[in-house]
Amino acid sequence: MSKGCLEDKIAEYVVSYKENHYRLAYSYVKNADDALDIVQESIYKAFSSMDSLKTLKHLKTWFYRIVVNTSLDFLRKKRKVDVVGEEVFVSLDSGAVDGYENFDLQRAMEKLPNNYRIVIILKYFEDLKIEEIAEILNENTNTVKTRLYKSLKLLRIDMNDYEEV
């Protein structure tokens, strides 16, 4: 496949699924502007490293992996630079609406460890197959299944706690 044709396919994919990529980035950083920056940087990285894409059939998982890794890189950098207290950020929060309808679910999801939360997000919010999730996270499918089961169990326990309150 020619480089120009590959660029067109990547561009078409990125534009078609921009909301999905944004939601995935937002699920990591919980900030609209940061999520947009991550998607933008992911697009740049995709075009810069398009030679690493073996076949078009892997375009979806290849780009999701780029978004996940860019999000994780952002969080690592943020931890190193986090000089301003959390209270300042909360007071400046614009109150942007997130994609979750159920606030109890949102709180329960935030309590999950990142490696469990991302499996839930990719499976149920992005509607990906277990095999695709495993490829994106570079994990064994059985590991993904185990994390999914454990995540659902933790969410079930946590959601029951909210119902009792």
C-alpha positions, 0 to 999 in steps of 0.5 A, a space after each residue: 500500500 502506498 504511503 499516501 493511501 495509508 495516510 488517507 486511511 488513517 485520516 479517514 479512521 481518525 475522523 470517523 471515530 474521533 468521539 471514541 478516541 476522545 472518550 478513551 483519553 478522557 477516561 484517563 485524564 478526566 479533563 476535556 482540554 487534556 483529552 483533546 491534547 492527547 487525541 491530537 498528540 496521538 494523531 501526530 504519533 500515528 502519522 509519524 509511526 505509520 510504518 509500524 502499522 502492519 496491515 489495515 485490519 489492525 488500524 483500530 487496535 493500533 490507534 487505540 494503543 497509541 491513545 492509551 500509551 499517550 494517555 499513560 505518558 501524560 499521566 506520568 508527566 503530570 505526576 512529576 509536574 503536579 506542583 499545584 494542589 488538587 484543591 486549586 484544580 477543583 476550584 477552577 473546574 469548569 464543570 464540563 459534562 462527562 459521558 457518564 449518565 450514572 453518578 454512582 457508576 462514575 464514582 465506582 469506576 473511579 475507585 477501580 485501579 487503572 488496569 481494571 477500569 480501562 478493561 471496562 471502558 474498552 469493553 462496555 463503553 467502546 464496545 471492543 472484543 476481548 481479543 481487541 482489548 488484549 491487543 491494545 493493552 498488549 496483554 494475554 486474552 485470559 488476563 483481560 478476561 480475569 481483569 474484566 471479571 474482577 472489575 465487574 465483581 468490584 463494581 457490583 460490590 461498590 454499586 451495592 454499597 451506594 444503593 444502601 446509602 
